[in-house]
Amino acid sequence: MRFFEDFKIMDGLSVHLWPTDKFRSVHLQVFLHNPLSDDTVTFNNLLSAVLTRGTAGYPETRQFNTRLDELYGAAVSYAVSRRGERGLLSLWAGMADIETDGMSPVRVLSGLLSSVMFDPARSAEGLLRQDYISQEKSGIANDMAALRDDKDAWADFRLCANMCKDEPYGIHPYGDDALLKSIGPEPLTSWWTGVMPGFPADIFAVGDFDMVEALEEIERAFKGRINGGSDPGPASCGMPSAKEASFITEGADTVQVKLAIGWRAPTNWADDNYPSHALANHIFGQYSQSRLFMNVREREGMAYSVGSRIEPTKGLVFAHAGIDAAKKDRAIEVVLAEQRALAAGNVTEKELNEAKKSMALGIRMSADSPAALCGREMTGIVNKRRFTPEEAVSRIFDVTAEEVAKAASSWSLDTVFALMPEDSKKGAKP
């Protein structure tokens, strides 16, 4: 079953429609592609936060929220994310599947999201509002501080920053702090009017609508406002594997050691061998019956938390663990040993089948959320190969134990990072 019907409106603007009565709501989402850089992440985070504060018709945030309530509890939100080295600025709107003033939900949402993006609240001089900019800059600064205070997330970021220090993927998820502080109404308005419209766009709609009407409404709302002429660059810069792994420690105000380890895997979402790498990662540490969970946490009793994940566009595998400082070296030894054992091929049939069933459940669950399904489709679009959930499940079930071992054996250890309590770091080994 193919979920979305695809329509190319023009170069740089595509629409993907899934008419379905599965949900009691309608979901409309715009993804804007851009090169991943400090500039794009910083400006896009601030811009999307400011745009969602109000429109020209409802310039005060309280007025705008009241209008959303009138639309049967409609919601507008945003995210700035990445797929490998491809930045994505996403804005979406959703509402109950109920007509409003004789207008279908897809018409209402098309107009609403277009107003948010292209007719926001502005000052008398036509600039984006200083008060909203100041408030949202403060909010992003708080998000930056919260990331640093979340030691698991901070260790994950510092691993990426060290591992990918010469690649865009290593930049901060909220952008550059100094640049953020410098942005005022003029540069942000210039970004909104001069840069954002050039980002190529994919627009998704999910709900019980007429496809012809939906396409007409989306085209009317966005064509001519998105020109999509800029080049978002490659999704992955394809760095070679490190000749020798790096071992890095940093100090922090933390009780536990936060361990983060990264490998480079020669694969990505579009490759025929990607399912074997994804399944290898699942067996390694992705779920509650994984090797890291069962052996590092349960058998060895040395980790408060442990797991792994795979980045599907760049082909990166990450493992993490929260441990006592005295157990750091042993924990590193066990995690690396589990990866080597997986590569050696001692995968049982039971272990393989349980992991496949767990992965299949997670993949199928993506079809139960319009936002999750749209996000999954975007991963396919960025990587130029798309799969329905059932096609993805079929690919997973076709993987053999030998292919799992072959995939794991190709992972190249790149960086071992430990975020240490300040006291223990003084005597820590590098």
Buried (B, 14 or more C-beta within 10 A) or exposed (E): EEBBEEBEBEEBBBBBBBBEEEBEBBBBBBBBBBBBBBBBBBBBBBBBBBBBBBBEEBBEBEBBBEBBEEBBEBEBEBBBBBBBBBBBBBBBBBBBBEEBEEEBBBBBBBBBBBBBBBBBBBBEEEBBBEEBBEBBBEEBBEBBEEBBEEBBBBBBBBBBBBBBEEBBBBBBBBBBBEBBEEBBBEBBBEBBEEBBBBBBBBBBBBBBBEBEBBBBBBBEBBEEBBBBEBEBBEBBBBBEBBEEBBEBBBBBEBEBBBBBBBBBBBBBBBBEBBBBBBBBBBBBBBBEBBBBBBBBBEEBEBBEBBBBBBBBBBBBBBBBBBBBBEBBEBBBEBBBEBBEBBBEEEBEEEBBEBBBEBBBEBBEEBBEBBBEBBBBBBBBBBBEBBBBBBEBBEBBEEBEBEBBBBBBBBBBBBBBBBBBBEEBBEEBEE
